Amino acid sequence: MSATQKVQQHPAFIQAQDKANYYVNQLDKELTKYPALNQFEQRTQIPKSYAFLGGVTLLVILHAINAFASPVSNLVGWGLPAYLSVKALESPSHNDDIQWLTYWVVFGFFNFLESFALRVVLYYLPWYFAFKTVFILWLQLPVSRGAETLYGHVVRPLFVTVSQRAAQPESSISADSLRERVATANHVE
């Protein structure tokens, strides 16, 4: 019996293989919900779960090569959302429009903030783009509704505050009120 056969017959190896097969089957069931992946599987004869795992592995490898980390992260943030946004615009329902409009507002706000502090962030967080990609996926995925959460807790309150300040009339500080303030200040001294 060869060493390879001994390893393959070891109970720990068999248990790990069974667990991996279970998770791949679960992933396959989940990915079956997406018609594009089903069509991909039919055309290429590559199981969609393996293609998905291969794509994730490729993203991880490209993130490990620092020069590709930023473009890959931005591609993840733009590619699928752009496709789904166009698809949402073409659909009669407005629910998906809200999802993707919210995503684009939050994604744009995040990229705007990132433009100010990228060098500092990269100095302290060398794997920043990997974290950014995970964050972007959290924003995108319908399960997490991350864009809606962040919009409701950060972007909207900030927008409302700025809008209210902009709407307040500056005319409340008139020449007469300034004269009164100056006169009051002179009397106090």
ABEGO torsion letter per residue (X at the ends): XBAAAAAAABAAAAAAAAAAAAAAAAAAAAAAABAAAAAAAAAAGBBAAAAAAAAAAAAAAAAABAAAAAAAAAAAAAAAAAAAAAAAAABABAAAAAAAAAAAAAAAAAAAAAAAAAAAAAAABAAAAAAAAAAAAAAABAAAGAAAAAAAAAAAAAAAAAAAAAABBAAABBAAAAAAAAAAAAAAX
